[in-house]
Amino acid sequence: MGHYSIDPSDVSKIIIGGPRIMVTQHMMRRPESTMAAQYSLPFTVATSLINNPGEYESYTDKHFNDQSILSLCDIVEAQEDAELEGLFPEHFGSWVEISTQDGKSKRSKVIDSIGTPENPMNLEDIETKISNLLSKVQIAPSVRDIGEAIENVNQDGGIRRLASLFSSRGSN
């Protein structure tokens, strides 16, 4: 997969190909809830271009009327891809083609997204995700403690130890 850096104001069109379900169930351009925003293909693509994709605050209602995000939502198109439809549901692949104002375009295809069994996250990425998710929590367990609890979850009391990290008793 290619990694590109692009100024969102240079984007003229975004086309995403994938299984039929992506086209029929994920094209909400104006989500009104966090869950809807997370399932909205136009919104997730737009907010990823405007903000860091790991910035979970992007899916809160304060961003639902952000004109920089909404203007990108309006130029996202989806189309069914027969090859990717044939791989679904075992694989939920897609390709993205971004066209710029100067007429150039870049395209990238992913068969298995990061975090799936076929393309698991590495430990560093997991720790970064945990840190980002816990960044707004006033009293949160350390990433190290969470990691150790997960590594030992199959031992006696492992689930209880992990759960206790998130209870008021275990976080103090």
C-alpha positions as CSV (number, residue, x, y, z in Angstrom):
1,M,0.0,0.0,0.0
2,G,1.3,3.4,-0.9
3,H,1.6,6.2,1.7
4,Y,0.9,9.6,0.3
5,S,0.8,13.1,1.7
6,I,-1.7,15.4,0.1
7,D,-3.2,18.7,0.9
8,P,-7.0,18.2,1.2
9,S,-7.6,21.4,-0.7
10,D,-5.9,19.9,-3.7
11,V,-8.3,17.0,-3.9
12,S,-10.9,17.1,-6.6
13,K,-12.4,13.6,-6.5
14,I,-12.2,10.5,-4.4
15,I,-13.4,7.2,-5.8
16,I,-13.5,4.1,-3.6
17,G,-14.1,0.6,-5.0
18,G,-15.1,-2.4,-2.9
19,P,-17.8,-4.9,-2.1
20,R,-21.5,-4.0,-2.8
21,I,-22.2,-3.5,0.9
22,M,-19.8,-0.6,0.9
23,V,-21.8,1.1,-1.8
24,T,-25.3,0.3,-0.4
25,Q,-24.8,0.7,3.3
26,H,-21.8,3.0,4.0
27,M,-22.4,6.2,1.9
28,M,-24.0,8.5,4.5
29,R,-22.6,11.9,3.8
30,R,-24.0,13.7,6.9
31,P,-23.8,11.5,9.9
32,E,-25.6,12.6,13.0
33,S,-24.0,10.3,15.6
34,T,-20.6,8.9,16.5
35,M,-21.5,5.4,15.3
36,A,-23.0,6.7,12.0
37,A,-19.8,8.7,11.5
38,Q,-17.6,5.7,12.1
39,Y,-19.6,3.7,9.5
40,S,-19.8,6.5,7.0
41,L,-17.4,6.0,4.2
42,P,-17.4,9.6,3.0
43,F,-17.0,10.9,6.6
44,T,-14.2,8.5,7.6
45,V,-12.2,9.2,4.4
46,A,-12.7,13.0,4.8
47,T,-11.8,13.2,8.4
48,S,-8.8,11.0,7.8
49,L,-7.5,13.5,5.2
50,I,-8.3,16.5,7.5
51,N,-7.2,15.0,10.8
52,N,-4.9,12.3,12.0
53,P,-6.8,8.9,11.4
54,G,-6.1,8.0,15.0
55,E,-7.7,11.1,16.3
56,Y,-10.8,9.6,17.8
57,E,-12.3,13.0,18.6
58,S,-12.9,13.4,14.9
59,Y,-16.0,11.2,15.3
60,T,-17.7,13.4,17.8
61,D,-20.6,15.8,17.1
62,K,-18.4,18.9,17.1
63,H,-17.1,17.7,13.7
64,F,-20.4,16.8,12.1
65,N,-20.7,20.4,10.7
66,D,-17.0,21.0,9.9
67,Q,-17.1,22.4,6.4
68,S,-13.6,21.2,5.5
69,I,-14.8,17.6,6.3
70,L,-18.2,18.0,4.6
71,S,-16.8,19.4,1.4
72,L,-14.6,16.3,1.1
73,C,-17.6,14.1,1.9
74,D,-19.4,15.6,-1.1
75,I,-16.6,14.5,-3.5
76,V,-16.4,10.8,-2.3
77,E,-17.9,8.3,-4.7
78,A,-18.2,4.5,-4.2
79,Q,-18.4,1.8,-6.8
80,E,-18.8,-1.9,-6.6
81,D,-15.6,-3.9,-7.6
82,A,-16.4,-7.4,-8.8
83,E,-13.1,-8.8,-7.7
84,L,-13.5,-7.4,-4.2
85,E,-17.1,-8.5,-4.0
86,G,-15.9,-12.0,-4.8
87,L,-13.5,-11.9,-1.9
88,F,-16.2,-10.6,0.6
89,P,-16.9,-11.4,3.4
90,E,-13.6,-13.3,4.1
91,H,-11.8,-10.1,3.1
92,F,-13.3,-6.6,3.2
93,G,-10.9,-5.0,0.7
94,S,-11.1,-1.8,-1.1
95,W,-9.1,0.6,-3.3
96,V,-9.0,4.3,-3.2
97,E,-8.2,6.7,-6.0
98,I,-7.6,10.3,-5.2
99,S,-7.6,12.8,-8.0
100,T,-6.1,16.3,-7.6
101,Q,-7.0,19.7,-9.0
102,D,-4.1,19.4,-11.5
103,G,-5.6,16.2,-13.0
104,K,-3.2,13.7,-11.4
105,S,-4.4,10.7,-9.5
106,K,-3.0,8.1,-7.1
107,R,-4.5,4.8,-6.4
108,S,-4.0,2.3,-3.6
109,K,-5.5,-1.1,-2.9
110,V,-5.8,-3.1,0.4
111,I,-7.3,-6.5,0.6
112,D,-7.1,-6.9,4.4
113,S,-7.1,-3.7,6.5
114,I,-4.8,-3.3,9.5
115,G,-6.2,-5.0,12.6
116,T,-7.8,-8.0,10.8
117,P,-6.5,-11.5,11.5
118,E,-4.8,-11.5,8.1
119,N,-3.1,-8.2,8.8
120,P,-2.7,-7.8,12.5
121,M,-1.5,-4.7,14.2
122,N,2.1,-4.8,15.6
123,L,2.7,-4.2,19.3
124,E,3.8,-0.6,18.7
125,D,0.6,0.2,16.8
126,I,-1.6,-1.4,19.5
127,E,0.1,0.6,22.2
128,T,-0.3,3.8,20.2
129,K,-4.0,3.0,19.7
130,I,-4.5,2.3,23.4
131,S,-2.7,5.6,24.3
132,N,-4.9,7.6,21.9
133,L,-8.1,6.0,23.2
134,L,-7.1,6.7,26.8
135,S,-5.8,10.2,26.2
136,K,-9.1,11.8,27.3
137,V,-9.5,9.6,30.4
138,Q,-8.5,11.4,33.5
139,I,-7.5,8.4,35.5
140,A,-6.3,5.7,33.1
141,P,-4.1,2.6,33.5
142,S,-0.7,2.7,31.9
143,V,-0.3,1.1,28.5
144,R,2.4,-1.1,30.0
145,D,0.0,-2.4,32.7
146,I,-2.7,-3.1,30.0
147,G,-0.1,-4.9,27.8
148,E,1.1,-7.1,30.7
149,A,-2.5,-7.9,31.7
150,I,-3.3,-8.9,28.1
151,E,-0.2,-11.0,27.8
152,N,-1.3,-12.9,31.0
153,V,-5.0,-13.0,30.3
154,N,-5.0,-16.8,30.1
155,Q,-3.6,-17.2,33.5
156,D,-5.7,-17.6,36.6
157,G,-7.5,-14.4,37.4
158,G,-6.2,-12.8,34.1
159,I,-9.6,-11.4,33.0
160,R,-10.3,-10.0,36.5
161,R,-6.8,-8.3,36.5
162,L,-7.4,-6.8,33.1
163,A,-10.9,-5.6,34.1
164,S,-9.7,-4.2,37.4
165,L,-7.4,-1.8,35.5
166,F,-10.5,-0.1,34.2
167,S,-12.5,0.0,37.4
168,S,-12.3,2.9,39.8
169,R,-10.6,0.6,42.3
170,G,-7.9,-0.7,39.9
171,S,-7.1,2.7,38.3
172,N,-6.2,4.5,41.5
